[in-house]
Amino acid sequence: MLAMLRSAGCKGSLHAQGCTAAQRRAFMGAFVLAGFAENRQEGGSGSNRGGERGGTFLQRTTHNQEKSQLASPSCPTDVISSQTLRHAQVLVGPTRKMPPSASAVDFFQLFVPDNVLKNMVVQTNMYAKKFQERFGSDGAWVEVTLTEMKAFLGYMISTSISHCESVLSIWSGGFYSNRSLALVMSQARFEKILKYFHVVAFRSSQTTHGLYKVQPFLDSLQNSFDAAFRPSQTQVLHEPLIDEDPVFIATCTERELRKRKKRKFSLWVRQCSSTGFIIQIYVHLKEGGGPDGLDALKNKPQLHSMVARSLCRNAAGKNYIIFTGPSITSLTLFEEFEKQGIYCCGLLSVRKSDCTGLPLSMLTNPATPPARGQYQIKMKGNMSLICWYNKGHFRFLTNAYSPVQQGVIIKRKSGEIPCPLAVEAFAAHLSYICRYDDKYSKYFISHKPNKTWQQVFWFAISIAINNAYILYKMSDAYHVKRYSRAQFGERLVRELLGLEDASPTH
C-alpha cells in the first residue's frame, strides 16, 4: 500500500513529512492518501471541510436511480440503490464560554479539576502509609498536599516542553536545568512523591481489569471530555502518535529502540476531524495470552472492530460520520453502526481488512490498469464499495457519501484528478488529523515510567493538555494573549507551580 501511494506522487508521504514508519503504523495508507488534498482549509474551528461541501450527509431513506445518471466512460457501475443526502447542522465547539481572563490552568482543570487532584493526594498518602507498614518506616516522608501535587504534575508536564526524558534534569546544572522551577520544590521531595504517587492505591476484591490503578481517572477524563466539547459530525478512529521523541529515535542504537518500543498496551482514540479534539480514549492491554491480547489485535480485524465499538459506544443516534483505516473497515461493522445511526467511510485493504461479504470482483486488480481517476462502484442498499485508480488501486467502503456525488483530488503537478466524493472527503479529513498529529504529538510528556498504568496516565494527561489548548484557541482568551502550544504548556507549568506571575518564553 505504501509503495503504491508513493508511486502515485503524494506530496504528503511519510518520508516527505520526515516521519518514521513506526509513527504511521496503524493508519499508514490513510495518512499518506490524505496528502492528496492540498486545498483543504485548516483551522481550529473550521467546520466546512472537504467532504462536507455540496450537502453530502446521509439521510437514511433510499430510492432507485436511473442508470444513465451514473453511466460515463470513466465510471462503470453496478447500481442497486443510492442515497439521498442532506446537510447536518452541527454546533461544534466548547459547551462552556470561558472568560477572556481565563488562564492555562483554568482550561486544564476543565478536565483535571481539583477534586481529581485531591483524590490523587489521598490515594498517594494511603499508598505511602501501606508501603511503609509493609517494608519499613520512611523517616523522610511527609504526607503530600494539594499544592505539592499540582507542582508534581507541573514538573512532569515540563518534560513535554523541554523534550527531556529525565525530569530530574531540572535540578541539574546541565542544559535542561531550570533554576526558577527548581526552587519551588527540592529534588529529594519530588523523588519521594514520585516513589509513592498513585491514582488508586489498592485493588478492590471485585476488580479484575489490568488498568484498575488508572481506570477511575480515565473515566473521569472521559466524562469531562463529553461535558466540555461538542464534536463535529465527521470524526476519525485511529492510534495517535505516542512514540519516542524524534531526536531520541535518530540518535539511539537499534537495540535501545527495540527495547523502548515494547509497550504493553495500545492507545486508540475517536477524534474530531474539524478541530483535532480527542473525544474518546480506549486503552487495550497486552496483558495475558488471551484472544484479545495486543498481539492478536494486530492480526485480527475482528478485534479492531471491538476497539471501534468501544470508541463509538456513546455515538449512537447522533448521525456521526466515522472515518476508519484498513484494520477497522468491514461490511459487518459498518452495517452494525448504520443501525445505530452511525455512518462510516473507510479505506479498505485486501490484506488488512475483513472483506467478508464483499464481491471478489472488486477486490482483485485487473490485468490492464485503468487511467488515473477512473473508478468502479458496486452498491448494496446504502453501502458503496469504490475501487479508485491513481497509479495504484484504492478501495473504499462507505454508507455516508453517495457515489453519485463527484469529487476531485488536487495535486501540485497533475492538477485535478476526478474521484467519488467519498475519496475526496476521506483525503480531506484524514489530512487534517495527520497535520494535527505532526503538530501536537511532540508535546506528549517525555517521562517514561516502567509501570504500564503510569505510562497510560501520562499519555492521558498529555491528551488532556492538547484538548485544553484546542478549547483555549476557540475561546476569547486566545484573542487576549495568543499563546502557541509551547507557550501554553510553559504557562500551564508555571501556574501549577505557583509561578503564574511569570510570562512564558517568546
Solvent accessible surface area in square Angstrom, and as a share of the most:
residue,aa,sasa,rsa
1,M,73,0.32
2,L,42,0.21
3,A,76,0.59
4,M,62,0.28
5,L,0,0.00
6,R,123,0.45
7,S,64,0.42
8,A,0,0.00
9,G,43,0.41
10,C,10,0.06
11,K,88,0.37
12,G,5,0.05
13,S,12,0.08
14,L,5,0.02
15,H,116,0.52
16,A,71,0.55
17,Q,66,0.29
18,G,68,0.65
19,C,17,0.10
20,T,51,0.30
21,A,64,0.50
22,A,28,0.22
23,Q,23,0.10
24,R,5,0.02
25,R,73,0.27
26,A,24,0.18
27,F,8,0.03
28,M,40,0.18
29,G,5,0.05
30,A,0,0.00
31,F,7,0.03
32,V,0,0.00
33,L,0,0.00
34,A,1,0.01
35,G,9,0.09
36,F,2,0.01
37,A,6,0.05
38,E,60,0.27
39,N,75,0.39
40,R,36,0.13
41,Q,102,0.45
42,E,102,0.46
43,G,25,0.24
44,G,28,0.27
45,S,73,0.47
46,G,9,0.09
47,S,56,0.36
48,N,107,0.55
49,R,3,0.01
50,G,5,0.05
51,G,0,0.00
52,E,23,0.10
53,R,113,0.41
54,G,63,0.61
55,G,10,0.09
56,T,0,0.00
57,F,10,0.04
58,L,2,0.01
59,Q,64,0.28
60,R,148,0.54
61,T,82,0.48
62,T,63,0.37
63,H,92,0.41
64,N,126,0.64
65,Q,39,0.17
66,E,124,0.56
67,K,136,0.58
68,S,88,0.57
69,Q,106,0.47
70,L,10,0.05
71,A,72,0.56
72,S,53,0.34
73,P,136,0.86
74,S,44,0.28
75,C,5,0.03
76,P,67,0.42
77,T,28,0.16
78,D,66,0.34
79,V,35,0.20
80,I,99,0.50
81,S,12,0.08
82,S,0,0.00
83,Q,7,0.03
84,T,48,0.28
85,L,35,0.17
86,R,104,0.38
87,H,117,0.52
88,A,27,0.21
89,Q,169,0.75
90,V,64,0.37
91,L,129,0.64
92,V,31,0.18
93,G,1,0.01
94,P,36,0.22
95,T,60,0.35
96,R,146,0.53
97,K,163,0.69
98,M,14,0.06
99,P,69,0.43
100,P,72,0.45
101,S,100,0.65
102,A,12,0.10
103,S,35,0.23
104,A,4,0.03
105,V,30,0.17
106,D,60,0.31
107,F,1,0.00
108,F,0,0.00
109,Q,43,0.19
110,L,34,0.17
111,F,1,0.00
112,V,0,0.00
113,P,39,0.25
114,D,51,0.26
115,N,102,0.52
116,V,17,0.10
117,L,0,0.00
118,K,106,0.45
119,N,60,0.31
120,M,0,0.00
121,V,18,0.11
122,V,79,0.45
123,Q,33,0.15
124,T,0,0.00
125,N,20,0.10
126,M,80,0.36
127,Y,42,0.16
128,A,0,0.00
129,K,133,0.56
130,K,110,0.47
131,F,55,0.23
132,Q,30,0.13
133,E,115,0.51
134,R,192,0.70
135,F,127,0.53
136,G,41,0.39
137,S,106,0.68
138,D,25,0.13
139,G,83,0.79
140,A,69,0.53
141,W,33,0.11
142,V,102,0.59
143,E,109,0.49
144,V,5,0.03
145,T,69,0.40
146,L,49,0.24
147,T,105,0.61
148,E,42,0.19
149,M,0,0.00
150,K,47,0.20
151,A,4,0.03
152,F,0,0.00
153,L,0,0.00
154,G,0,0.00
155,Y,0,0.00
156,M,0,0.00
157,I,1,0.00
158,S,12,0.08
159,T,3,0.02
160,S,1,0.01
161,I,34,0.17
162,S,48,0.31
163,H,60,0.27
164,C,14,0.08
165,E,60,0.27
166,S,56,0.36
167,V,5,0.03
168,L,56,0.28
169,S,22,0.14
170,I,13,0.07
171,W,46,0.16
172,S,56,0.36
173,G,85,0.82
174,G,44,0.42
175,F,185,0.77
176,Y,91,0.35
177,S,45,0.29
178,N,54,0.28
179,R,186,0.68
180,S,46,0.30
181,L,10,0.05
182,A,19,0.15
183,L,124,0.62
184,V,57,0.33
185,M,14,0.06
186,S,65,0.42
187,Q,66,0.29
188,A,69,0.54
189,R,38,0.14
190,F,0,0.00
191,E,72,0.32
192,K,48,0.20
193,I,0,0.00
194,L,48,0.24
195,K,109,0.46
196,Y,1,0.00
197,F,3,0.01
198,H,2,0.01
199,V,3,0.02
200,V,27,0.16
201,A,5,0.04
202,F,88,0.37
203,R,129,0.47
204,S,57,0.37
205,S,108,0.70
206,Q,150,0.67
207,T,36,0.21
208,T,127,0.74
209,H,88,0.39
210,G,33,0.32
211,L,3,0.01
212,Y,37,0.14
213,K,38,0.16
214,V,0,0.00
215,Q,53,0.24
216,P,66,0.41
217,F,5,0.02
218,L,19,0.09
219,D,70,0.37
220,S,34,0.22
221,L,1,0.01
222,Q,20,0.09
223,N,99,0.51
224,S,19,0.12
225,F,2,0.01
226,D,68,0.35
227,A,71,0.55
228,A,10,0.08
229,F,7,0.03
230,R,90,0.33
231,P,18,0.11
232,S,3,0.02
233,Q,7,0.03
234,T,0,0.00
235,Q,0,0.00
236,V,0,0.00
237,L,0,0.00
238,H,0,0.00
239,E,26,0.12
240,P,4,0.03
241,L,13,0.07
242,I,6,0.03
243,D,34,0.17
244,E,16,0.07
245,D,30,0.15
246,P,74,0.47
247,V,104,0.60
248,F,43,0.18
249,I,25,0.13
250,A,87,0.68
251,T,105,0.61
252,C,25,0.15
253,T,82,0.48
254,E,126,0.56
255,R,189,0.69
256,E,83,0.37
257,L,35,0.17
258,R,134,0.49
259,K,153,0.65
260,R,66,0.24
261,K,80,0.34
262,K,159,0.67
263,R,51,0.18
264,K,117,0.50
265,F,2,0.01
266,S,5,0.03
267,L,5,0.03
268,W,5,0.02
269,V,0,0.00
270,R,6,0.02
271,Q,0,0.00
272,C,0,0.00
273,S,0,0.00
274,S,0,0.00
275,T,3,0.02
276,G,0,0.00
277,F,1,0.00
278,I,4,0.02
279,I,11,0.06
280,Q,1,0.00
281,I,25,0.13
282,Y,44,0.17
283,V,16,0.09
284,H,11,0.05
285,L,26,0.13
286,K,82,0.35
287,E,100,0.45
288,G,65,0.63
289,G,88,0.85
290,G,36,0.34
291,P,107,0.67
292,D,73,0.38
293,G,6,0.06
294,L,15,0.08
295,D,84,0.44
296,A,20,0.16
297,L,2,0.01
298,K,139,0.59
299,N,117,0.60
300,K,87,0.37
301,P,31,0.20
302,Q,104,0.46
303,L,24,0.12
304,H,15,0.07
305,S,7,0.05
306,M,57,0.25
307,V,0,0.00
308,A,0,0.00
309,R,92,0.34
310,S,24,0.15
311,L,0,0.00
312,C,2,0.01
313,R,139,0.51
314,N,65,0.33
315,A,0,0.00
316,A,53,0.41
317,G,65,0.62
318,K,108,0.46
319,N,29,0.15
320,Y,21,0.08
321,I,1,0.00
322,I,0,0.00
323,F,0,0.00
324,T,0,0.00
325,G,0,0.00
326,P,6,0.04
327,S,16,0.11
328,I,1,0.01
329,T,0,0.00
330,S,4,0.03
331,L,18,0.09
332,T,78,0.45
333,L,1,0.00
334,F,0,0.00
335,E,67,0.30
336,E,52,0.24
337,F,3,0.01
338,E,33,0.15
339,K,177,0.75
340,Q,67,0.30
341,G,4,0.04
342,I,0,0.00
343,Y,2,0.01
344,C,0,0.00
345,C,0,0.00
346,G,0,0.00
347,L,1,0.00
348,L,3,0.01
349,S,12,0.08
350,V,80,0.46
351,R,192,0.70
352,K,73,0.31
353,S,10,0.06
354,D,42,0.22
355,C,28,0.17
356,T,94,0.54
357,G,61,0.59
358,L,17,0.08
359,P,49,0.31
360,L,140,0.70
361,S,73,0.47
362,M,7,0.03
363,L,16,0.08
364,T,89,0.52
365,N,89,0.46
366,P,73,0.46
367,A,112,0.87
368,T,107,0.62
369,P,81,0.51
370,P,41,0.26
371,A,63,0.48
372,R,81,0.30
373,G,1,0.01
374,Q,55,0.24
375,Y,9,0.03
376,Q,88,0.39
377,I,3,0.01
378,K,64,0.27
379,M,4,0.02
380,K,138,0.58
381,G,34,0.33
382,N,19,0.10
383,M,11,0.05
384,S,0,0.00
385,L,6,0.03
386,I,1,0.00
387,C,14,0.08
388,W,0,0.00
389,Y,32,0.12
390,N,0,0.00
391,K,95,0.40
392,G,7,0.07
393,H,17,0.08
394,F,1,0.00
395,R,18,0.07
396,F,0,0.00
397,L,1,0.01
398,T,0,0.00
399,N,0,0.00
400,A,0,0.00
401,Y,1,0.00
402,S,3,0.02
403,P,1,0.01
404,V,46,0.27
405,Q,61,0.27
406,Q,100,0.45
407,G,7,0.07
408,V,27,0.15
409,I,1,0.00
410,I,48,0.24
411,K,20,0.08
412,R,176,0.64
413,K,195,0.83
414,S,59,0.38
415,G,32,0.31
416,E,121,0.54
417,I,9,0.04
418,P,66,0.42
419,C,0,0.00
420,P,0,0.00
421,L,3,0.02
422,A,2,0.01
423,V,0,0.00
424,E,1,0.00
425,A,0,0.00
426,F,0,0.00
427,A,0,0.00
428,A,0,0.00
429,H,0,0.00
430,L,0,0.00
431,S,6,0.04
432,Y,14,0.05
433,I,0,0.00
434,C,4,0.03
435,R,73,0.27
436,Y,14,0.05
437,D,5,0.03
438,D,54,0.28
439,K,93,0.39
440,Y,15,0.06
441,S,26,0.17
442,K,99,0.42
443,Y,25,0.09
444,F,22,0.09
445,I,4,0.02
446,S,7,0.04
447,H,28,0.12
448,K,64,0.27
449,P,15,0.09
450,N,149,0.77
451,K,101,0.43
452,T,24,0.14
453,W,17,0.06
454,Q,22,0.10
455,Q,37,0.16
456,V,3,0.02
457,F,0,0.00
458,W,6,0.02
459,F,15,0.06
460,A,3,0.02
461,I,0,0.00
462,S,0,0.00
463,I,0,0.00
464,A,0,0.00
465,I,1,0.01
466,N,3,0.02
467,N,0,0.00
468,A,0,0.00
469,Y,6,0.02
470,I,6,0.03
471,L,3,0.02
472,Y,7,0.03
473,K,60,0.25
474,M,45,0.20
475,S,11,0.07
476,D,51,0.27
477,A,4,0.03
478,Y,37,0.14
479,H,118,0.53
480,V,93,0.53
481,K,110,0.47
482,R,152,0.55
483,Y,23,0.09
484,S,53,0.34
485,R,6,0.02
486,A,31,0.24
487,Q,27,0.12
488,F,0,0.00
489,G,0,0.00
490,E,43,0.19
491,R,37,0.14
492,L,0,0.00
493,V,5,0.03
494,R,45,0.16
495,E,21,0.09
496,L,7,0.03
497,L,11,0.05
498,G,50,0.48
499,L,41,0.20
500,E,89,0.40
501,D,129,0.67
502,A,27,0.21
503,S,83,0.54
504,P,7,0.04
505,T,100,0.58
506,H,168,0.75
